[in-house]
Amino acid sequence: MSIHDIIAGKKQWRTHMARVKALPPDYQIVYKEMQKYLFKVGPIGLPDGPLLPEIIDFFEGGVAAGKGVLELIGNDVAAFCDDLVKDSRTYADAYQESISGEPGTAAK
């Protein structure tokens, strides 16, 4: 990874977070909780993938339609996130695979 890639990634992240800050406060709170949850158990390619920007697109559409954030996703944020990543390989899957090997063998 070159320095240009790092700088481009930071610019992309700042633009992303500016979109989050432009959302109403209730949307921001839910987004940050979703982000925290997804970074713990979410898909392995989350930082580079399209999921987080797609969530913001979805939220911006909800704001434009005049809906509250809980009208869009329901009361269980974790269940909504789990449904988003149900077909993706997650960090939890990778961890389970690493500990389910034969005793005395190391995963490489």
Residue pairs with C-beta under 8 A, 6 or more apart in sequence:
16 52
16 53
16 56
19 53
19 56
19 60
20 28
20 31
20 32
20 56
21 28
23 31
23 56
23 59
23 60
23 63
24 63
24 69
26 68
26 69
26 70
27 59
27 62
27 63
27 69
30 69
30 70
30 73
30 77
31 55
31 56
31 59
33 77
34 55
34 77
34 80
34 81
35 52
37 77
37 78
37 81
38 46
38 51
38 52
38 81
38 84
38 85
39 46
40 91
41 81
41 85
41 90
41 91
41 92
42 51
42 81
42 85
42 88
42 90
42 91
43 49
43 51
43 85
43 88
43 89
43 90
44 88
44 89
44 90
44 91
44 94
45 88
46 52
51 84
51 85
55 84
58 72
59 69
59 72
62 68
62 69
62 71
62 72
73 80
74 80
97 107
98 107
101 107
